[in-house]
């Protein structure tokens, strides 16, 4: 997900008057936590919408709920109901509005509590969404087709030449290319020269997520095969990162592109991609939890810090280089389904399988 | 607390065998229960259900050192999403195309952890057209594979063949798969309890499910076609010998071995040891205690290029006495 421009932390109510911390408790010297109770429905996406200073969460019953980022223990309120299951989402251009893909084949846009339809496929699920705020572009994938829309909603690019359903989408940091993950690799398309053939990054197996490093140097995928694959964009050199005990559901880059962190192990693993890349370097690890594996990871928007969400509901925030972590949310017994940071890195939102939403305020920097 | 897993029934069978008729029969007769139905293509016959999902049969190989390990990427996505919906499903039914290979579907339930956490494959039900089976089975390898993978075989359209032909069809089915329960039907009419909630992949129910396991063996020569072989010994099995042999055999021959089931009398153990496999994917557990029952070990292999004499001698070599 791209960081939104024009984000103002004051808009979150963090600097507001009154006492917004009425529902919060101190979890560690550095974190205040406020938690809404379980709703018994499985969240399907968790995104921050900066313009509204809220977390927007999609649920398996088709409800779209929102929660202000103050620590008052409030329940997320239903802002919209969609007719199919929302399965993918991203904050829209400029951090205003949320794009939502559904298993009814629709690309929807939530603005406030109004839902408008930007596109429909006539069947295939809209399972992947990416936004590039700088270029004003929105991309979505349904089955083997990738479509890019401009800010007005007009189609500016479309490609169907993928060997399988597109299972991951990422813009290049400069917004001139888009990469689609699929079976047997990644296709990288040029958005400036429609006649150009895609660059194919090949590696056998099913790639289920893709993320371009913010410095533009690497493209990493998560695989059905309990491993990651990383290509250096400059010369297309591929690197394999394996040894994970479970499927990798999430990968995340630190803001400077030095580290890529992944779920899938019993600790948060971060690979150092400085210099020639992660080859030959063991990953840095933090956050061993007694009875859980890492399901979700989200890098801090500025520091070498990553949040990890575990299968037992624990949320840890760790410093990559120090290999240390603090508890931000104790175990709930329900696997973490989503993690999202505000753009200022002061607040983290987590959801778990029970539908509970945790809002965590970081009181002092994790890395000094 | 562990939630009960949603049972999934896989219905396979050749074109026109009566799969959709069976599916609709289940959906109408199980009125009041809620099913998600996953199909590969919408046929001419409509499906009488609120939730029908169209799958696109994406077969993905896994890089786990097992060359025959394939999963269905589309099913992983569909099932993971369905399980996030608020609906409480009583079950899921997957109807494949006539040409589908059941192996990737079956393996998906044992390989993908998201699928495994929420649902359990209940049984593979293969609908066979008694009229056309003998003509088609040697030509179309999918047909033999669908029969070989079955836990339940609906031998359908029996009203359209005479007794001799029916017996020939049954003999051929038995040579392909001696584990499956064969039910003769007309227009896919079968008591629903015979096809749903069978627990065919539930290790605790292996014993009650296996009529063929108790049969005496026929003599088979080495055969490149699919055959099923069952082995039995009364001598207790030495766990280490057996483990070494079966692992080696499955690693080397997993491509050819479609399904495996076994109930073992391990030396010095109070309980039965049960296991089953699909190609190289194996699953095992302790079963019920032997108590006063006669102790013996039984093993069934379904696959191609199997040599019965070789398997028998290897199995006998795993006994304590050997």
Interface residues (C-beta under 8 A of the other chain):
Chain A: X41 X42 X44 X59 X60 X61 X85 X87 X103 X123 X125 X127 X143 X164 X165 X167 X183 X204 X205 X206 X223 X224 X225 X227 X246 X247
Chain B: X54 X56 X58 X60 X61 X62 X63 X64 X71 X73 X74 X76 X77 X81 X83 X84 X85 X86 X112 X113 X114
